[in-house]
Every structure is written in C-alpha cells, then in structure tokens.
Amino acid sequence: MVNMKKVILTGDRPTGKLHIGHYAGSLRQRVAMQNSGEYDVYIMIADQQALTDNAKDPAKIRENILEVALDYLSVGLDPTKSTIFIQSQIPALYELTIHYQNLVHLGRLQRNPTIKTEIKERGFEKSIPVGFLTYPIAQAADITAFNANLVPVGEDQLPILEQDREIVRAFNQLYGDILVEPEAVLTSDEKARRLPGLRGIDDKMSKSLNNGIYLSDSPEIVQQKVMEMFTDPDHIRVDDPGKIEGNVVFYYLDVFAPDDPKVAEIKEHYQRGGLGDVVVKKYLIGVLEKILAPIRMRREELAKDPAAIYEILKQGSEKASNVANETLQKVRDAIGISYFDKSN
C-alpha cells in the first residue's frame, strides 16, 4: 500500500531549553499535526547543526539534548506518533550533504540573506566556519533524507528553504526525479511566528539573548519575568490612557488567549484609562500558567527517568537512520556510484 500521508520534518538546535516562543511558533502546531493522523512527522534534535557555531563548547550541546527532548515530550509530542531523533546519529545525512555540495556555488551560499544575517550576528565576518556557511546544504540533506513534503519554518528561514528547493531541482534535473521538493509551512498566527522577548516588541525572544520564558520555568520565575515586561512607557499613572500597540503584555495575550472575551474588556479599559499594568500582568500570568502548569508537571515526572528518554531517542534515531539509508541508496544509484551492488 502506498503511503499517501504528507511527511513533515522539523526540529530545534539543542543550545538551551525551549521557551514559549517555540511553543507558540511551532511546538503546539507540531502536536496538532501529529495528532491529526494526516502526517508522518520527523522531529530532529539538530545537534550537528548546533555544533557549527559551538564546536569549542560541545558539552553545551550534549547537556541540552535531554533538555530539548524533555520539552518535546512534556508538550505532547508522542514517540509512538512522531519519530524523534538526534541528527548526528544518522550517518546517511553526512554523505547526502557531500553529494549536494557539488551542486551549489560558493557565491550562492554567501548571498543567502539568512546566512548573511546570522554570520553578522555571530561575528563570523572575518572567519566563517565552513560548516556554518554550508548549513543550507546540510539542511537539504536533512529534509530530503526523509522525503519531507512540508517543513515548518519561521519567516527568517524561508531563504534557506528556497535554497534547499534549488538543490533538489538541480539534483533531479541531473539524475532523474529522485528527491522530493519541500514546501514551507508557516504558522497561521502571524503574531506567534515572532514572539517578542521581555524587553520590547522589537526584541525577538531568543535562547542566546536569554530574554524569554522557558517551558520549564517555575511559577515564581514566570511571575517575576512577566512583572518585568515592557508595557507602555507613557502609562505612568493608573488613570492615564494606555496604548496596547507595541505593548508586550498585550501582544502575549493576543497570542496565548486569542479567544478570551476578557482580553477585549481589558484592552478597552486600559485604553480609556483606569487600569494599571500590574493588573494586566497578573491576568497574563494566569493565562500562561494554564498552559505551562501541565507542561511543567509532565516534564518534572519525565525527568525522573533520563534513561527512558535516551531510549526513546535511540529508537527514534534507529528508525530515522533506516529511512535515510533508503534515500541515500537511491541517490547513490542515481549518481551511479553503487559500484559493488550486483543489481547495477
């Protein structure tokens, strides 16, 4: 029987615990897709990609493998429905990357706007690690290895996915229609695609900036972080009319309580004056805790048995490796380098 399901590949770099920006922008979407039964879902802990700019601190990556896995499982990703695996444990990905490297010019990599931006952010202008520069090629290997039709990405990653599509088209033109060309999937909630950090609407929530609320944060830490959030700097007295545009607290309420009629009442009251920031922040804390409390409880329970988590990752990696090996064999056959295969 032919598998008619769409295939999804998604994942995260294990450079730290995941935050509510990950939850809003991708994790809850992954859970919904997984539970729909309409997709084959592959979720990759991208440790090899993380090492491209953390090669001098591999312990950071190793330590966060478990943390990311715990976050995955605690939000509802289910290893019986999704294949959760570690990138570095799939040897076929390395060989696929080498084959695809021959199809990409250096100048094309250097012109990729996402790579250019990230090189600048990391101070790599004078000395760019080759692994970092060639990330789009490695990502093409990740995607095609599992025949992924759909790749959930943020808007800033669209240029990389387009380059991945170019690689697929170049390979298929040369060697036959072997690889699946992927399409981007953006979350339908535009605000959730780029959840701001705690310090302002233009401050993107980021693990590297440590300006987010983590899924594993305690209730006390969540409260502290929300109370420190940027609001309307002109809303000095409670009676002053307040602005909701550019106000991080209201941005979060729109993302995490979009259908709550109470939020509309709070907005109206805040705009006409007479409602203090503390009251609004306390309401947001309640909204967030409804989401985070069950995640936190589940995470704490799972963390008691790290060996079981690693076993899930081991089994997922073995399954993923089998699928990637099948793709690699097709690629080898298409290029014509299966020299010792008697069928060739």
C-alpha positions in Angstrom: 0.0 0.0 0.0 1.4 3.4 -1.0 1.7 5.9 1.9 -0.4 8.9 1.0 0.4 10.9 4.1 2.4 14.1 3.9 5.8 14.0 5.5 6.9 16.7 7.9 10.5 17.4 9.1 11.1 19.9 11.8 13.3 20.3 14.8 15.4 22.5 17.1 19.0 23.2 17.9 19.9 21.8 21.4 21.6 25.0 22.6 19.3 25.5 25.6 15.8 24.7 27.0 12.9 25.7 24.8 10.7 28.7 25.6 7.2 29.8 25.0 8.2 31.4 21.7 9.0 27.9 20.5 5.7 26.7 21.9 3.6 29.4 20.2 5.5 29.3 16.9 6.0 25.6 16.3 5.5 23.1 19.2 1.8 23.3 19.5 1.4 23.2 15.7 3.6 20.0 15.7 1.4 18.4 18.3 -1.8 19.2 16.3 -0.3 17.8 13.1 0.9 14.7 14.9 -2.4 14.1 16.5 -4.4 14.7 13.3 -3.1 11.4 11.8 -2.6 13.0 8.4 1.2 13.3 8.6 4.3 11.3 9.1 6.2 13.5 11.5 10.0 13.5 11.9 11.4 15.7 14.7 15.1 16.3 14.7 17.3 17.4 17.6 19.8 19.2 15.4 23.0 18.8 17.4 25.3 18.6 14.4 24.0 21.9 13.1 24.4 23.4 16.6 28.0 22.4 16.6 28.7 24.5 13.5 28.9 27.6 15.8 29.5 25.8 19.1 32.4 23.5 18.2 34.5 24.8 21.1 31.8 24.0 23.6 30.3 20.6 22.7 29.3 20.0 26.3 26.7 22.7 25.9 25.1 20.7 23.1 25.4 17.3 24.8 23.8 18.6 28.0 20.8 20.2 26.2 19.9 17.0 24.2 18.0 15.8 27.2 16.5 19.2 28.0 15.1 19.6 24.5 13.7 16.0 24.5 12.0 16.7 27.8 10.4 19.8 26.4 9.2 17.9 23.4 7.6 15.1 25.4 6.1 17.4 28.0 4.2 19.5 25.4 2.6 16.3 24.0 4.9 15.1 21.2 4.4 11.4 21.3 7.2 8.9 20.2 4.5 6.4 19.1 3.2 9.0 16.7 6.3 11.0 15.8 9.8 10.0 15.1 12.1 11.9 17.4 15.8 11.5 16.7 19.2 13.0 17.1 20.8 14.4 13.9 24.3 13.3 14.5 23.2 9.7 14.8 22.1 9.5 11.2 25.3 8.8 9.1 23.5 9.0 5.8 23.0 12.7 6.3 26.7 13.4 6.0 27.1 11.6 2.7 24.0 13.2 1.3 25.5 16.6 2.2 28.7 15.8 0.3 26.7 14.9 -2.8 24.7 18.1 -2.7 27.7 20.2 -2.1 28.7 19.6 -5.7 25.5 21.3 -6.9 26.0 24.6 -5.0 28.4 27.5 -5.8 30.1 29.4 -3.0 28.7 32.7 -4.1 25.1 31.4 -3.8 25.8 30.4 -0.2 27.3 33.8 0.6 24.3 35.6 -0.9 21.8 33.8 1.2 20.2 36.6 3.3 19.5 34.4 6.3 23.1 33.2 6.4 24.4 36.7 5.9 22.4 37.9 8.8 23.4 35.1 11.1 27.1 35.5 10.1 26.9 39.1 11.2 25.1 38.3 14.4 27.7 35.7 15.4 30.7 37.9 14.4 31.9 35.5 11.8 32.6 38.1 9.0 36.3 37.6 9.1 36.4 33.9 9.8 33.3 31.8 8.8 33.2 28.2 9.9 32.7 26.1 6.7 30.0 24.0 8.4 28.1 27.2 9.3 28.3 28.6 5.8 27.1 25.4 4.2 24.2 24.9 6.6 21.6 25.2 3.7 23.2 22.2 2.0 23.1 20.1 5.2 19.5 21.1 5.7 18.7 19.9 2.2 20.2 16.6 3.2 18.1 16.5 6.4 14.9 17.3 4.5 15.3 15.0 1.5 16.6 12.1 3.6 13.0 11.6 4.9 11.2 12.6 1.7 9.7 15.6 3.6 7.0 17.4 1.7 6.5 20.0 4.4 8.9 21.9 6.5 7.6 24.2 9.3 9.9 27.3 9.4 10.0 30.8 10.6 9.8 33.6 8.1 13.5 34.3 8.6 14.3 30.7 7.4 12.4 31.0 4.1 15.6 31.9 2.1 17.3 28.8 3.3 14.4 26.6 2.4 14.3 28.2 -1.0 18.0 27.2 -1.5 17.1 23.7 -0.4 14.5 23.6 -3.1 17.1 24.7 -5.6 19.3 21.9 -4.6 16.5 19.4 -5.1 15.7 20.7 -8.5 19.3 20.7 -9.6 19.8 17.1 -8.4 16.6 15.9 -10.1 17.5 17.6 -13.3 20.8 15.9 -13.4 20.0 12.5 -12.1 16.3 11.9 -12.5 13.2 12.6 -10.4 14.6 11.1 -7.1 14.2 13.8 -4.4 11.0 15.3 -3.0 10.9 19.1 -3.3 9.7 20.5 0.1 7.3 23.3 0.8 7.4 25.7 3.7 4.7 25.7 6.4 4.2 28.9 8.4 2.0 29.0 11.5 -1.3 30.6 10.6 -1.0 33.0 13.6 1.3 35.8 12.3 2.0 37.1 15.8 3.1 33.7 17.0 5.7 33.5 14.3 7.9 36.0 16.1 7.1 36.2 19.8 9.0 39.2 21.2 11.2 39.0 24.2 10.6 40.5 27.6 12.3 43.8 26.9 10.3 45.2 24.0 8.3 44.5 20.9 11.4 44.5 18.6 13.3 42.2 20.9 12.9 38.7 19.5 12.7 36.0 22.1 15.9 34.0 21.9 17.8 31.4 23.8 21.0 33.2 23.1 19.7 36.5 24.4 18.1 34.8 27.5 15.1 37.1 27.2 12.3 34.5 27.3 10.0 32.5 29.5 11.0 28.8 29.4 8.6 25.9 29.4 10.4 24.6 32.5 10.4 27.9 34.4 8.8 27.7 37.9 5.6 29.7 38.7 7.7 32.1 40.7 10.1 32.8 37.8 7.2 33.2 35.3 5.7 35.7 37.6 8.9 37.6 38.0 9.6 37.7 34.3 6.1 38.9 33.4 6.3 41.6 36.0 9.4 42.9 34.4 7.8 43.0 30.9 7.9 46.2 28.8 4.5 47.9 28.6 3.5 51.5 27.6 6.2 53.9 28.9 3.7 56.7 28.8 1.2 54.9 31.1 2.7 56.4 34.2 -0.4 56.7 36.4 -3.3 54.2 36.6 -5.7 56.9 35.3 -3.6 57.6 32.2 -5.0 56.1 28.9 -2.6 53.3 27.8 -1.5 52.0 24.4 -1.8 48.4 23.5 0.2 48.7 20.3 3.9 47.9 21.0 2.9 46.6 24.5 4.5 43.2 25.0 1.9 42.2 27.6 -1.0 42.6 25.2 1.0 41.0 22.4 1.3 37.9 24.6 -2.4 38.0 25.5 -3.3 38.1 21.7 -1.1 35.0 21.1 -2.0 32.9 24.1 -5.6 33.9 24.8 -6.9 34.9 21.3 -10.5 33.8 22.0 -10.8 35.1 25.6 -13.5 37.7 25.8 -12.0 39.1 29.0 -8.9 40.2 27.0 -11.1 42.5 24.9 -12.6 44.1 28.0 -9.1 44.6 29.5 -7.9 46.2 26.3 -10.8 48.7 26.3 -10.3 49.5 29.9 -6.6 50.0 29.6 -7.0 52.3 26.6 -9.5 54.6 28.2 -7.5 54.7 31.5 -8.1 53.4 35.0 -6.4 50.1 34.7 -2.8 49.6 36.0 -0.1 47.5 34.4 0.1 45.2 37.4 -3.5 44.1 37.0 -2.9 43.3 33.3 0.3 41.4 34.0 -1.4 39.3 36.7 -4.0 38.3 34.2 -1.3 37.3 31.7 0.4 35.3 34.4 -2.9 33.3 34.9 -3.2 32.7 31.2 0.4 31.5 30.9 0.1 29.3 34.0 -2.9 27.4 32.5 -0.6 26.5 29.6 2.6 25.9 31.5 1.4 24.1 34.6 0.5 20.8 33.0 3.7 21.0 30.8 5.8 21.7 33.9 4.2 18.8 35.8 4.7 16.4 33.0 8.3 17.5 32.5 9.2 17.0 36.1 7.8 13.5 36.0 9.7 12.6 32.8 12.9 14.0 34.2 13.0 11.3 36.9 14.0 8.7 34.4 16.5 10.1 31.9 17.5 6.6 30.7 14.0 6.2 29.4 14.3 9.5 27.5 17.5 8.4 25.9 16.0 5.1 24.9 13.2 7.0 23.1 15.8 9.0 21.3 17.8 5.8 20.5 14.8 4.0 19.0 13.8 7.1 17.1 17.3 7.6 15.7 17.4 3.9 14.6 14.1 4.3 12.7 15.2 7.6 11.2 18.5 6.1 10.1 16.7 3.3 8.2 14.6 5.7 6.3 17.6 8.0 5.5 19.6 4.9 4.3 16.9 4.1 1.8 17.1 7.6 0.4 20.9 7.5 0.3 20.8 4.3 -1.7 18.5 5.9 -4.3 20.9 8.9 -4.5 23.9 6.6 -5.0 22.2 4.6 -7.6 21.1 7.7 -9.5 24.6 9.2 -9.5 26.0 5.8 -10.5 28.4 5.1 -7.6 26.9 1.9 -6.3 29.9 0.1 -7.7 29.6 -3.1 -5.8 25.8 -3.5 -5.9 25.2 -6.6 -8.1 21.9 -5.2 -9.3 23.8 -2.4 -11.0 
